Amino acid sequence: MTIAAPPIALNRLLKAVLFDLDGTLVDPAGGITGGIEHALTVMGLPVPGPDVLAAMIGPKLADALVSHAGVHLDQVPDVIAVYRSWYASTGMGMSVLYPGIKDVLVELRAAGIALAVATQKPEPLAKTLLAHHGIAGHFDIICGSNPDETLMPGDPGYRQGKSEIIAAALEDLAVPAGSAVMVGDRHQDVNGARANGLDCIGVAWGFAPEGELEAAGVAAVVQSTSELASMLAAATLAQGAEDVHGAL
């Protein structure tokens, strides 16, 4: 485990944990990059290399198509439509839960910790994916981007990025930022968490290039779900001790 900055929430009463989705809870296993490649090919557009495709996992799809794949704004809606059709029929079925994730969620729920998903995936699709893997019921809140992926900055209902999605999840959970922590695999998760006063635990099994999480100011990086469970359990035990002390 690599500690990059002193944790905030892990030294306080832990009441909620927010999770990113792709690259944190679920391994897309080619279901995202393959879909983007398929959509670009169908549209007769250049397909970037594997590293660029992998970098497109995490950001909002419309933004990533423009910034990473060079898709013109006018073509974004059609590319997304082709991608989503392929993802629904093929890509979603390719994804798998990361080993041990379900156990982590069960343990946190048993400890009375509120759970949320904060993802840049469209919210209805995030709910469908989590239900597909049988874990939607573990979460109190599932918060994502607007279902209309063609929205751009300035459009009503557009959420600029992870910070707005995390803010919405915290509001729905009704917990103060100081008692929550974010778990994610990309710099967007770290930056969004820090913008809302949360620490972020980075997971090494996701899609961040080496050093990305540390450069963003992640509080800690865990190498396995068992290490993640231990870190969160320690915070939960600290909460239990505080509750007992307060009752004396």
Secondary structure, 3 states (H helix, E strand, C coil): CEECCCCCHHHCCCCEEEECCECCCEECCCCCHHHHHHHHHHCCCCCCCHHHHHHCCCCCHHHHHHHCCCCCHHHHHHHHHHHHHHHHHHHHHHCEECCCHHHHHHHHHHCCCEEEEEEEEEHHHHHHHHHHCCCHHHCCEEEEECCCCCCCCCCCCCCCCHHHHHHHHHHHHCCCHHHEEEEECCHHHHHHHHHCCCEEEEECCCCCCCCHHHHHCCCEEECCHHHHHHHHHHHHHHHHHHHHHHHC
